[in-house]
Amino acid sequence: MGQKTRRIVLKRYIEGVPSPDDFEIVDHELPDLADGRFLVRNILLSVDPGTRARLSGQASYVPPLKLGEMVGAFSVGEVIESRHPDYVPGDIVSLAEGWAEHLVSKGRGFIRRITDRRLPLSPWLGVLGVSGMTAWFGLRRVGGLKSGQTVVVTSAAGAVGSAAGQIARLEGCRVIGVAGGLEKCRWLVDEAGFDHAIDYRSMDVAAAVAEAAPDGVDILFDNVGNEMIDAVIPSMNLNGVIVVSGQVAAYNQVDPPGLQNTRAFITHRLKMQGLVVFDDLPWDDAERAMAEHVLAGEIVWRDEIGEGLESIPEAFAGLFRGENRGRRLARLAPDPFEPEAKR
Ligand SMILES: NC(=O)c1ccc[n+]([C@@H]2O[C@H](COP(=O)([O-])OP(=O)(O)OC[C@H]3O[C@@H](n4cnc5c(N)ncnc54)[C@H](OP(=O)(O)O)[C@@H]3O)[C@@H](O)[C@H]2O)c1
């Protein structure tokens, strides 16, 4: 008999803002472990806004989810049984399979083995995982980050945004973050070392960016969508680069707004380019560099950890109300990399 487990499936296609009732926790029996596969008991599951893109029944760069299918997600877990030559019980891996207590992997696709025990596992789903790598490759490969530039980051207090701002600061850039609410803005300046933070809920972003960046903006790292990009374009410098990382404001809109300020692409020779961070695999050098910055206290991160699968539907819906402070996670088992006293 295969491993009995529980997982979260899509109960109905989502229109507009997600609600916890869009999901259902169901019992599931995994198939017997075939040759070339390994069984993972998940320890932490990630709750990311990007998941929303597959939940409306519409195609994105990955196929849409069907009703009753497990919702895709990143996780870290422990291999507990293996018939795969490269993985043995006890290995800690990060996977992109889904919101489930146990998973079977075929050993293909996104799998990162985590061996650095100097940090707990949670940052490997945030600042050292997909979020941090999106910031790293988005700024460096796509943005062409250089010392002395002025960089604006939107959804700056999120896992991707806060990593992006800190990478730019360490490179010697002036960093301006755009985020919702005073608490997030204070955290960005006081803890994450941003030079300036703009609360888009109470301020006009275009005017605030123009004031905070009198010499113009060289890179916009956008996680939000076209309205935010339009607000920053008038401040962009000649040859400025807009890095399209995410579109969190657009994920719930049927008809998201188009860009208005496109003339500046000609007058200011602007460039706009998106990324899918998996194109930059393997991430080994970037992961190592980020881990050293984190261990040295040069890059900080925040996460919010709920208990069990049950915490996920509400945690996910809350992302679109701006409730999260950094990466949201669900804990399913104690973290073997945490010091004993904290377990
Ligand atoms: N390109 C890639 O390969 C790649 C990989 C991973 C992630 N991403 C993208 O990176 C972005 C950031 O991801 P993350 O995991 O760090 O999540 P995140 O930034 O924490 O996303 C949630 C936050 O988005 C903001 N938000 C939600 N609805 C909004 C709206 N309507 N308008 C403006 N802001 C809104 C809220 O912050 P405020 O309170 O500040 O508004 C909320 O706390 C996402 O768009 C994600 O899809 C891209």
The ligand as an SDF file (V2000), in Angstrom:
LIG
                    3D

 48 52  0  0  0  0  0  0  0  0999 V2000
    9.5770   36.0360  -12.3820 N   0  0  0  0  0  0  0  0  0  0  0  0
    9.8220   35.0190  -11.5800 C   0  0  0  0  0  0  0  0  0  0  0  0
   10.5090   34.0430  -11.9340 O   0  0  0  0  0  0  0  0  0  0  0  0
    9.2280   35.0560  -10.2000 C   0  0  0  0  0  0  0  0  0  0  0  0
    9.5360   34.0850   -9.2410 C   0  0  0  0  0  0  0  0  0  0  0  0
    8.9750   34.1960   -7.9720 C   0  0  0  0  0  0  0  0  0  0  0  0
    8.1030   35.2370   -7.6810 C   0  0  0  0  0  0  0  0  0  0  0  0
    7.8060   36.1470   -8.6460 N   0  0  0  0  0  0  0  0  0  0  0  0
    6.8840   37.2560   -8.3970 C   0  0  0  0  0  0  0  0  0  0  0  0
    7.4590   38.1310   -7.4640 O   0  0  0  0  0  0  0  0  0  0  0  0
    6.4180   38.9050   -6.8660 C   0  0  0  0  0  0  0  0  0  0  0  0
    6.6640   39.0110   -5.3760 C   0  0  0  0  0  0  0  0  0  0  0  0
    6.5390   37.7330   -4.7910 O   0  0  0  0  0  0  0  0  0  0  0  0
    6.6160   37.4980   -3.2210 P   0  0  0  0  0  0  0  0  0  0  0  0
    6.5320   36.0310   -3.0520 O   0  0  0  0  0  0  0  0  0  0  0  0
    7.7490   38.2570   -2.6400 O   0  0  0  0  0  0  0  0  0  0  0  0
    5.2410   38.0830   -2.7110 O   0  0  0  0  0  0  0  0  0  0  0  0
    4.8390   39.4840   -2.0350 P   0  0  0  0  0  0  0  0  0  0  0  0
    5.6130   40.5840   -2.6710 O   0  0  0  0  0  0  0  0  0  0  0  0
    4.9070   39.3570   -0.5640 O   0  0  0  0  0  0  0  0  0  0  0  0
    3.3150   39.5490   -2.5060 O   0  0  0  0  0  0  0  0  0  0  0  0
    2.2860   39.8660   -1.6500 C   0  0  0  0  0  0  0  0  0  0  0  0
    2.2930   41.3740   -1.4520 C   0  0  0  0  0  0  0  0  0  0  0  0
    1.9080   41.9650   -2.6850 O   0  0  0  0  0  0  0  0  0  0  0  0
    1.3400   43.2220   -2.4200 C   0  0  0  0  0  0  0  0  0  0  0  0
    0.0550   43.3130   -3.1190 N   0  0  0  0  0  0  0  0  0  0  0  0
   -0.9640   42.4170   -3.0880 C   0  0  0  0  0  0  0  0  0  0  0  0
   -1.9870   42.8600   -3.8510 N   0  0  0  0  0  0  0  0  0  0  0  0
   -1.5950   44.0550   -4.3720 C   0  0  0  0  0  0  0  0  0  0  0  0
   -2.2010   45.0100   -5.2370 C   0  0  0  0  0  0  0  0  0  0  0  0
   -3.4290   44.8160   -5.7160 N   0  0  0  0  0  0  0  0  0  0  0  0
   -1.4980   46.1240   -5.5550 N   0  0  0  0  0  0  0  0  0  0  0  0
   -0.2560   46.3150   -5.0740 C   0  0  0  0  0  0  0  0  0  0  0  0
    0.3700   45.4430   -4.2590 N   0  0  0  0  0  0  0  0  0  0  0  0
   -0.2970   44.3470   -3.9080 C   0  0  0  0  0  0  0  0  0  0  0  0
    1.1010   43.2960   -0.9260 C   0  0  0  0  0  0  0  0  0  0  0  0
    2.1280   44.1040   -0.3830 O   0  0  0  0  0  0  0  0  0  0  0  0
    1.8470   45.6550   -0.0580 P   0  0  0  0  0  0  0  0  0  0  0  0
    1.1790   45.6810    1.2750 O   0  0  0  0  0  0  0  0  0  0  0  0
    3.1900   46.2630   -0.0820 O   0  0  0  0  0  0  0  0  0  0  0  0
    0.9390   46.1250   -1.1380 O   0  0  0  0  0  0  0  0  0  0  0  0
    1.2870   41.8690   -0.4700 C   0  0  0  0  0  0  0  0  0  0  0  0
    1.7480   41.8040    0.8630 O   0  0  0  0  0  0  0  0  0  0  0  0
    5.1070   38.1940   -7.2200 C   0  0  0  0  0  0  0  0  0  0  0  0
    4.4320   38.9470   -8.1970 O   0  0  0  0  0  0  0  0  0  0  0  0
    5.5540   36.8640   -7.7650 C   0  0  0  0  0  0  0  0  0  0  0  0
    4.6500   36.3230   -8.6820 O   0  0  0  0  0  0  0  0  0  0  0  0
    8.3670   36.0800   -9.8780 C   0  0  0  0  0  0  0  0  0  0  0  0
  1  2  1  0
  2  3  2  0
  2  4  1  0
  4  5  1  0
  4 48  2  0
  5  6  2  0
  6  7  1  0
  7  8  2  0
  8  9  1  0
  8 48  1  0
  9 10  1  0
  9 46  1  0
 10 11  1  0
 11 12  1  0
 11 44  1  0
 12 13  1  0
 13 14  1  0
 14 15  2  0
 14 16  1  0
 14 17  1  0
 17 18  1  0
 18 19  2  0
 18 20  1  0
 18 21  1  0
 21 22  1  0
 22 23  1  0
 23 24  1  0
 23 42  1  0
 24 25  1  0
 25 26  1  0
 25 36  1  0
 26 27  1  0
 26 35  1  0
 27 28  2  0
 28 29  1  0
 29 30  1  0
 29 35  2  0
 30 31  1  0
 30 32  2  0
 32 33  1  0
 33 34  2  0
 34 35  1  0
 36 37  1  0
 36 42  1  0
 37 38  1  0
 38 39  2  0
 38 40  1  0
 38 41  1  0
 42 43  1  0
 44 45  1  0
 44 46  1  0
 46 47  1  0
M  CHG  2   8   1  16  -1
M  END
$$$$
